[in-house]
Amino acid sequence: MQKQRTTAQKLEIKRFLEANREREMTVAEIAAELSESGSGIGIATVYRAVKRLESDGIIIRHVTGSGNKAVYKYCGDESVRNMHMIFCRCCGKAVAINFELSHKFETSVSDKTGFSITDHQLLLYGLCPDCR
């Protein structure tokens, strides 16, 4: 498999998302804010970079509201990357959840499959107390 090269645009998008790590943004919002800052990065480039950053485990993607809008959030540091998240399908609220159970789950999956698990993402969806 050929290694993909890292472009200046991808690095700029990564730095932008890292600087805005507390926010969830759509591709259109990312492209618009980069354009406002004078970067000259087009929306097609943002789409490609976001797809790659997601597959690299640097950002997470989830669908907000009634399933009509994908948003992305930076999670490049290991402490956040391996956390579990629950998202409200109605309002988009996101809550990080941490369980001792996750270690037991990883061990069980590893034992049953023979895989050595290096990291993971667990995204749960439901309705928050306010939206129920």
Protein Blocks (a to p, Z undefined) as FASTA:
>chain_A
ZZddddfklmmmmmmmmmmmmpccdfklmmmmmmmnonopafklmmmmmmmmmmnopacc
ddehjhpaccdddfkbfklmmpccdddfknopacddddfklmmmmmmmmmmnopacfbdc
dddddddfklZZ
